[in-house]
Amino acid sequence: MLTVYEKIRRNYPSVISAEQLCKICRVSKRKGKWLLENGVIPFVDTGKQTHRYLIQLDDAIRYLKKKRRTQGADEPRGIFSSREPGYTPICSPEAARRRLTALWAREPDALTFRQAAALAGYADGTVLRWIKKGKLLAVPYFRDYMIPKAAFIDWLAVKTQENPKFLSRRHIELLYGAEEAKE
């Protein structure tokens, strides 16, 4: 039975192009270029506009073996994805719970999904989707859903750890200054 590396050796020539490297390593062209230009995989630069990189197949296999051992720990995280690489959470979940509990003290203990959506600034459909996916605790009530206020606050507190890009503007406004707020 052939190993993965033996199959690669059978299917590719001893000198490969950058495009072939990307196929072998299963990386994007952007990451492949980064691997070459940052010296992770050695190559010969032909100086041409196209087919610029000449890479020894053994070097590509060496990279694959090293990547498998280290699980890519020596490569920077986040620079090859379309999402922003890093963000700072607005506040801790505990601070968010304290803040929302204080702000919504006069709200009823059970909210319809529409009331909950309006309080946090999300669309009704978004809150309904959370309920149907089982992410948010709710009880069917006639043709509506009732959400315990405490469960809704817990869910929003956990969501504060998400990328702020995915939070509603109202949600962010509610939590602004939560870390500094007193109990």
ROLUMVEX-451293 format. One record per residue (C-alpha): residue number from 0; residue in three letters; x, y, z. Coordinates in pm, 1 decimal. Example, Ala and Ser with C-alpha at 12.3 -4.5 7.8 and 13.67 -1.06 7.14 Angstrom:
REM residues 2
PT   n res       c1       c2       c3
PT   0 Ala   1230.0   -450.0    780.0
PT   1 Ser   1367.0   -106.0    714.0
END
This chain:
REM residues 183
PT   n res       c1       c2       c3
PT   0 Met      0.0      0.0      0.0
PT   1 Leu    138.3    338.7   -101.4
PT   2 Thr    179.3    621.9    147.6
PT   3 Val     54.6    971.7     70.4
PT   4 Tyr    409.2   1086.8      2.2
PT   5 Glu    475.4    798.7   -239.4
PT   6 Lys    155.7    887.2   -428.7
PT   7 Ile    271.1   1247.9   -453.8
PT   8 Arg    609.9   1135.3   -587.7
PT   9 Arg    439.3    918.8   -850.4
PT  10 Asn    199.3   1193.1   -966.4
PT  11 Tyr    434.2   1493.7   -979.4
PT  12 Pro    773.4   1565.4  -1140.5
PT  13 Ser   1085.8   1621.5   -928.0
PT  14 Val   1065.1   2000.0   -987.5
PT  15 Ile    721.7   2156.6   -942.2
PT  16 Ser    560.7   2498.4   -988.9
PT  17 Ala    397.9   2714.4   -723.1
PT  18 Glu     53.7   2610.7   -846.5
PT  19 Gln    142.4   2243.4   -807.6
PT  20 Leu    283.2   2319.2   -461.7
PT  21 Cys    -51.3   2470.9   -360.3
PT  22 Lys   -236.7   2161.7   -482.9
PT  23 Ile     -1.2   1923.9   -304.7
PT  24 Cys     -6.0   2116.4     24.0
PT  25 Arg   -373.7   2206.7     -6.1
PT  26 Val   -316.1   2576.2     57.4
PT  27 Ser   -432.6   2890.9   -118.3
PT  28 Lys   -212.1   3065.1   -371.4
PT  29 Arg   -166.9   3347.3   -123.7
PT  30 Lys    -41.3   3114.5    146.8
PT  31 Gly    175.6   2927.5   -104.0
PT  32 Lys    342.8   3252.7   -205.8
PT  33 Trp    395.4   3340.7    160.2
PT  34 Leu    554.1   2999.8    228.2
PT  35 Leu    797.6   3053.9    -55.9
PT  36 Glu    882.6   3418.9      2.3
PT  37 Asn    936.1   3372.1    375.8
PT  38 Gly   1180.1   3085.6    331.6
PT  39 Val    957.7   2810.8    470.7
PT  40 Ile    996.6   2615.0    145.6
PT  41 Pro   1316.6   2671.5    -57.5
PT  42 Phe   1286.4   2751.6   -429.6
PT  43 Val   1475.9   2880.0   -730.6
PT  44 Asp   1358.1   3218.4   -860.1
PT  45 Thr   1354.9   3225.9  -1242.3
PT  46 Gly   1276.2   3598.2  -1244.0
PT  47 Lys    992.6   3546.5  -1493.6
PT  48 Gln    645.3   3692.8  -1451.0
PT  49 Thr    480.7   3349.6  -1483.0
PT  50 His    628.7   3021.5  -1366.6
PT  51 Arg    860.5   3219.5  -1143.7
PT  52 Tyr    914.9   2955.6   -875.0
PT  53 Leu   1088.0   2621.7   -925.6
PT  54 Ile   1046.8   2400.1   -619.9
PT  55 Gln   1201.1   2061.7   -549.4
PT  56 Leu    930.6   1805.1   -481.1
PT  57 Asp   1134.0   1671.4   -187.3
PT  58 Asp   1123.6   2017.9    -25.1
PT  59 Ala    745.3   2027.1    -55.6
PT  60 Ile    718.7   1679.4    100.6
PT  61 Arg    958.3   1785.3    377.9
PT  62 Tyr    728.2   2081.4    449.2
PT  63 Leu    421.9   1853.1    458.3
PT  64 Lys    589.7   1616.7    704.9
PT  65 Lys    699.7   1906.3    926.7
PT  66 Lys    352.7   2060.9    912.0
PT  67 Arg    200.4   1728.1   1013.2
PT  68 Arg    438.5   1697.8   1312.5
PT  69 Thr    403.0   2056.6   1435.2
PT  70 Gln     46.1   2103.5   1306.3
PT  71 Gly    145.7   2434.4   1148.2
PT  72 Ala    246.6   2591.9   1481.0
PT  73 Asp    533.0   2788.3   1321.7
PT  74 Glu    302.2   2968.8   1075.8
PT  75 Pro    122.5   3290.4   1169.7
PT  76 Arg   -248.1   3253.5   1243.4
PT  77 Gly   -522.9   3450.4   1078.7
PT  78 Ile   -338.0   3618.6    793.4
PT  79 Phe   -468.9   3381.5    526.1
PT  80 Ser   -837.3   3398.7    612.8
PT  81 Ser  -1082.1   3658.6    492.0
PT  82 Arg  -1193.2   3743.2    845.3
PT  83 Glu  -1008.7   3996.7   1050.8
PT  84 Pro   -727.2   3814.6   1233.2
PT  85 Gly   -791.3   3938.1   1581.5
PT  86 Tyr  -1037.7   4127.6   1792.6
PT  87 Thr  -1083.9   4220.2   2152.7
PT  88 Pro  -1404.6   4105.6   2320.1
PT  89 Ile  -1620.6   4394.0   2440.5
PT  90 Cys  -1628.0   4265.6   2797.5
PT  91 Ser  -1623.2   3944.8   2996.4
PT  92 Pro  -1940.4   3732.7   3013.2
PT  93 Glu  -1968.7   3802.2   3387.2
PT  94 Ala  -1957.7   4179.4   3332.5
PT  95 Ala  -2213.7   4147.0   3052.7
PT  96 Arg  -2448.5   3949.2   3281.3
PT  97 Arg  -2421.0   4212.8   3555.6
PT  98 Arg  -2476.9   4498.8   3311.1
PT  99 Leu  -2778.0   4345.6   3133.0
PT 100 Thr  -2938.9   4231.4   3459.5
PT 101 Ala  -2914.9   4586.8   3594.1
PT 102 Leu  -3040.7   4748.2   3272.1
PT 103 Trp  -3334.6   4512.2   3232.7
PT 104 Ala  -3438.4   4489.0   3599.0
PT 105 Arg  -3785.7   4630.6   3521.8
PT 106 Glu  -3849.7   4405.3   3223.1
PT 107 Pro  -4078.9   4102.5   3272.3
PT 108 Asp  -3918.1   3771.7   3372.5
PT 109 Ala  -4049.5   3605.9   3053.9
PT 110 Leu  -4013.0   3777.6   2717.4
PT 111 Thr  -4169.0   3699.1   2381.0
PT 112 Phe  -3910.7   3646.4   2112.5
PT 113 Arg  -4013.9   3981.1   1958.7
PT 114 Gln  -3961.2   4163.1   2290.1
PT 115 Ala  -3621.9   3995.3   2331.4
PT 116 Ala  -3520.8   4090.9   1977.5
PT 117 Ala  -3623.3   4453.3   2035.7
PT 118 Leu  -3434.6   4471.9   2367.2
PT 119 Ala  -3107.9   4348.7   2217.2
PT 120 Gly  -3140.5   4504.7   1871.9
PT 121 Tyr  -3158.1   4185.0   1669.6
PT 122 Ala  -3409.4   4097.3   1400.0
PT 123 Asp  -3705.8   3883.0   1505.2
PT 124 Gly  -3590.4   3615.4   1261.1
PT 125 Thr  -3245.0   3601.6   1419.6
PT 126 Val  -3383.8   3535.6   1767.0
PT 127 Leu  -3630.6   3283.0   1623.3
PT 128 Arg  -3340.9   3105.3   1446.7
PT 129 Trp  -3146.6   3082.9   1775.5
PT 130 Ile  -3452.2   2926.3   1936.7
PT 131 Lys  -3514.0   2675.0   1658.4
PT 132 Lys  -3146.4   2572.0   1652.8
PT 133 Gly  -3163.2   2510.1   2029.1
PT 134 Lys  -2907.7   2776.6   2114.1
PT 135 Leu  -3154.6   2987.2   2313.5
PT 136 Leu  -3392.3   2841.7   2571.5
PT 137 Ala  -3758.3   2917.1   2492.9
PT 138 Val  -4099.3   2766.6   2563.7
PT 139 Pro  -4373.3   2751.5   2297.2
PT 140 Tyr  -4666.3   2970.1   2403.7
PT 141 Phe  -4966.2   2960.6   2169.2
PT 142 Arg  -4826.0   3099.8   1841.1
PT 143 Asp  -4526.7   3256.5   2008.0
PT 144 Tyr  -4222.1   3164.5   2215.0
PT 145 Met  -4154.4   3280.8   2569.3
PT 146 Ile  -3791.6   3324.4   2669.5
PT 147 Pro  -3684.9   3341.7   3034.1
PT 148 Lys  -3509.2   3677.2   3081.0
PT 149 Ala  -3223.7   3510.1   3270.1
PT 150 Ala  -3164.6   3264.3   2984.0
PT 151 Phe  -3165.8   3548.4   2731.5
PT 152 Ile  -2915.6   3746.1   2938.4
PT 153 Asp  -2690.7   3437.5   2965.8
PT 154 Trp  -2707.0   3383.6   2589.0
PT 155 Leu  -2617.1   3746.6   2515.4
PT 156 Ala  -2335.7   3735.7   2771.8
PT 157 Val  -2182.5   3435.6   2595.4
PT 158 Lys  -2224.6   3607.0   2255.5
PT 159 Thr  -2012.6   3900.6   2378.2
PT 160 Gln  -1706.1   3680.1   2325.6
PT 161 Glu  -1786.2   3669.1   1953.4
PT 162 Asn  -1633.3   3903.6   1703.3
PT 163 Pro  -1804.5   4243.0   1754.7
PT 164 Lys  -1864.4   4248.1   1380.4
PT 165 Phe  -2140.7   3988.4   1433.8
PT 166 Leu  -2313.9   4162.0   1724.5
PT 167 Ser  -2599.6   4407.5   1678.6
PT 168 Arg  -2529.6   4777.3   1728.0
PT 169 Arg  -2776.2   4782.3   2020.5
PT 170 His  -2602.6   4483.3   2182.2
PT 171 Ile  -2269.2   4665.2   2166.5
PT 172 Glu  -2423.1   4986.5   2302.6
PT 173 Leu  -2576.9   4796.3   2595.4
PT 174 Leu  -2239.1   4652.1   2691.4
PT 175 Tyr  -2035.1   4969.3   2646.6
PT 176 Gly  -1862.7   5035.5   2977.2
PT 177 Ala  -1975.7   4706.1   3132.6
PT 178 Glu  -1627.2   4627.9   3266.0
PT 179 Glu  -1615.5   4955.2   3460.2
PT 180 Ala  -1973.5   4926.9   3590.8
PT 181 Lys  -2014.1   4856.3   3960.8
PT 182 Glu  -2222.4   4565.0   4081.9
END
